[in-house]
């Protein structure tokens, strides 16, 4: 008699036509690593994956993230990062105010973050959904004239540009500190090694190089408005224990406003990026 070996399969259902899938496997199946290849394949097309009520501990979340790619510790050497605007949660509070506006993580880095994983620990008293948009799908939906117009355009990105979203009159030392992060010249359309293309936008985008500033603002704002519109948009309403993962190379995200003193807490882990924006 030939022995049979049971193989774990990824079980999922779509959330919306252009973005999101809900994963139905157990925590134990996720932690086994057997589903990693299927998860990577699915997230490339769906952008965002939701794992309802996994209740990962921090150690389990780290272990799960390590099955997906090259694990990337936080800047302070810790494996996890607490995301909260509550002053009691640490020194990152002011920097995280930028998370309320559309962005991708690591735009200013040589390689942007690959996958990001968030688990909900404490709910806000109101608001606090995390919103996502699929910038692969948004690019694909542009008409041919707009795709031709965007060909070859590059955008100057600056971390200090995002500062003015939440602090329009910053202290000079705060502005100077953000300016020390530097700037990055990036294409408005990222042609990936796979051949697929996505839009590179967000609150760090300052201006289109060589374009009239008024026309540049009109173009960047219009593209962001289009990319974050309903066909490409998903807002996750958190329950404690939910985990959400997204492909940072083909999505943007932001937190909806919430009471900064309410203790809302998400824990993040991430993988390193696999290719530069080019």
Secondary structure, 3 states (H helix, E strand, C coil): CCCCCCCCCCCEEECCCCCCEEECCCHHHHHCCCCHHHHHHHHHHHCEEEECCCCCCHHHHHHHHHCCCCECCCCCCCCCEEECCCHHHCCCCCHHHHHHCCECCCCCCCCCCCEEEEEEEECCCCECCEEEEEHHHHHHHCCHHHHHHHCCCEEEEEHHHHHHHHCCCCCHHHHHHHHCCCEEEEECEEECCCCCEEECCCCCEEEECCCCHHHHHHHHHHHHHHHCCHHHEEEECCCCCCEEEEECCCEEEEECCECCCCCCEEEEEEECCCCCCC
